[in-house]
């Protein structure tokens, strides 16, 4: 079905965790009519094993101008066959993404009466190439088994092919640029108050946030090397903005990481993480290089 001449484009905004998604969501929710903006929610119950998102309340009408969310699956396109879909996504380098995610989890757990845990356990429990796998799983709707069967190069190629279809892609620090572009087309203000900032985190839970400069340089280097697909994806798209069709992917380093073995190691760290956030820090017997330990205030 063709796009009607009088039918406005529909903007899909894909939220990768800790990439300014909260700032964008709050701004759109406060400036657009309720009929124009919809944030897709995660499906609950047994239905989540079929699809990750809940589209039961998604309004399928020309009044809908923007749909966003962490679980914006590609199969939703079929609901809007008469609309031109303009996709946007902000990305982040893996080292600063890890730090931001760590701060978010610590403030969340502390506010719930739980205990903080160290960066070594936090990093061990985090999926390698988190952002690339997030795109493949939540947006392209690939299953764990399908993802496990792919090489790093295959994953990189799929993510790049997906982003090449986008209207706007860039580093999370280009949030204002994205909102300005959306504001011009939607007739809304372009200025938004940043959400989930370091200051917000410090006030909200009495937590002194970790900053990237406090991480040992060896750990930063390890994060970049062990998340090579995410690092190259960010280097490729961080300045793209609207020029997505002209982007040429940065070459991926040779070598193949073992997704399955990394997942097994991650599972062990997830158990330790759960124990530590319940009962506090203790010696779990996991070898952690001394230079990679960080003491937080």
N, C-alpha and C positions, 0 to 999 in steps of 0.2 A: 504494500500500500504506500502511495506517495505521500510526501509531506504537503499539507495544505498551505496555500499561500498566506492565509490569515492565522495559521496555527503557530503560536510562539514556541521557540525551542525549549526543550526541557534540560535542565542542568542536573547531572549526576555528580555529586561530590563524594569521593571515596575517602573515608577517614582511616588512615593508618594510625594506630595508637601513638601518642606523644609526638604528633606532627601538626600541632595547632588546630586539631579538630574541634576541641571544646570552644575555642575562641570563635571559629567560624559558625558553629552550631548556635551558640548563644546570640551572636550578632544577627543571623538570619531569622531566628525565632522571634527576636525583638523588633525587627524592622519589616518583616513581610507579614501579610495577612495569614491567618491560620490555614486558609484554603490554598495558599500558594506554596507553603513550605511543609515538608514532611520528613521526619527523621525515622528511618527504618530501624526497628528494634530486633534484637536477637530472639529467635524462637525458643520457647520454653517447652519442657516436657519431652515426650517421646518424638514429637515432630521435628526436633532439632537434628535427629539422625537422618532426616530426609532432606531438609534445607536448613541452612544456618540462620535465615532471616524469616521474619513474620510479616507477610504482605497482606494479611487479612483486612487491615484497615487502610491500606494504601489507596488514596484517591486517584482514580484513573480518569482524569478530566483535563481539559485545557486550562483550567484554573490553577492546576499544579505547575509551578514553575521550577522548583528545586526539590530534589530528593537526595538525602545524604545518609551516611551511616557507616558503621564498621562492618556490616554484613550485607553489602550491596551487590548481590550476585548477578552475574552476566545474564542469567535466565530471565531477569526482570525486563530485559529489552523487549521481549515478546508482548508485554502488556502495553507498550507504547509504540506500536508499529507505525502509527500515523504521525509521530513526533520526531523531529530532529534532536538527537541526544548529544549534548555537549558535556564531555567528561572532564573532571579536574581532580588532581591529586597532588598533595605535598609530601615530600620524602625527607629523609634525614640520614646523616652518616651513622654507621653502626656504633661508634664509640659514644657520641653525645646522646644517641638514642638510648643506649643502655643506661647511662647516667640518669637521664630523665625518667625512664621507666622505673629505675631503682628508687628514686626520690618519691615518685608517685605511690609505689607500693608501700614504702615505709610510712608515709603520712597516712595512708589508708589504714594500715594495720594498727598503727599507734592510736589512731582515733577510735578504733574498735576495741581497744584495750589489749591488743596483742603486742608481741615483742619484736624489736628490729633484729635483723641478721646482717652478716657481713657481705661485702661485695663479691667475695670469692664464691660463696654459696649462691648468691643471686645470679651471678653470671653463669655458673655451672648449670642452674636450673632453666636457663633461657635457651630457646631454640636457636641454633646457629642460622645465620641469614634470615633472621626473623621477618624482616620486611618483605623480602622476596617470597618467602613461604606464606606470608599473610596474604599477599596479592593472589597467589596461586590457589589458596584454600578458600578464602572468604569472598573474593571477587570473581575469579575464574572458575570457582567451584570444583576444583580437583580434590579427590579424596586423598587420604593419607597413603593408601596403597599406590595410587597413581603418582603421587609426588615421590614416593620412595623409589619408584622405577625409573625416574628421570636422572640424567646426569646434571651436574652443575651448569654445563653449557646449555642443555635443553631448558632448564629453569630460567636461565638468563635470557635466552632467546624468546621464550614465551612472555616473560615480563616486559621485555623491550617491545615486542610486537604489540602487546596490549597498550602500552603507554604511547606508542606512535599514533594511536587513534584518538588521542586526547586533545581537548581544547586548551588546557592549561596544565603544565607540570612544572614543579620547581622545588627548591629547598623550602623547608618549613618557615624560614625567615622571610620568604616572599609572600607570607600570608596577607599583608597589606596590599600587595600588588594584585593578588587574586580577588580580594574583596573589592578593590577599586574597579577591576574589570567587571565583576558581577554587578556592582552598583550602577555602572553605566548602562547595563542592559536590563536591569530589573527596576531601575528608578528608586534605589534605596541609598542611604548614606554609606560612604565607603569606610568610615573610621570605626574601628572596633576596639574595645578595651581588652587587652590580653588576659586570658584566663589560665589558671594553673601555672602561674609564674613562680619563680623561686621565692619571691616575697609572700605569695599566697600560701605556699607550702610551709614556710617558716611560721607564719601566723596561725595557720589552721591546726597544726598538731604539735607545736613546740619542737619541731624537728629542724636541725641545722642541715640544710640540703648539701649533698655531695656535689662538687663541681668537677668538670673535666680535668682542670689543672691539678686536682688533688690525687688523681689516679696515677700510679707509677707509670713511667713511660713504657716500661716493658709490657704492662698490661694493655695499654692503648695499642701498642704495636701488635700484640697477640689478638686483640679484638678485630683489628683491621685485617689481619692475615686470615683468621679463622672465619671471618664473615666477608670473604672476598667478593661473593656475588652481590651482596648488599652494598659494599664499598664501591664497586664498579658501577652498579646501577645508579647510585647517588652521584658519582662523578659524571656519569653520562647525562643525567636529567636535571641537575641542580639549577642550571641557568636557562632551561629550555623556554619557559613561559609559554607563549602561543606558537613558538616555532618548532612544534613537535615533529612536523613532517621533515624538517631539515636535520634532525639529530642523527648522528652516527654513533652507535654504541662504542664505548671504550672496550678494547680487547680484554677478555677475561684471562687471568693468569692460568697457566697450565696446571694440571693437577685436578684431582677429584676428591672431595671430602666424602666421608661415609655418613650418609644421612641416618641409616639405621643404627650404627654404633654410637653416633652422637645422641640419638634419641634414647638409647639405653643408658648412657652416662647421665643424660639430663634427668631421666626418671629417678636415679639414685639421689641426685641433688635435690629434686623436688621433694623427696621424702625427708631429707635433712632440713630443707627449708620449712616444711610443715612443722617438724618437731621444734625447730628453733623459734619460730614465730609464736608457738604455744608456750614454751617453757624457757626461752632465752638461749643465749650462746652457750655452747659446750663443745668439748673436743670430740668431733665425730669420727676421728681417725682418718680423715681424708687428707692426703698430702697437698699442702698449699705452699708454694715458694714464699719465703719470707719477704722478698722484695715486692710481692704482689699483695701483701696485706695492707689494708688501709684502716687507720684508726680515726673514727669520726667523733666530733664533739657531741 
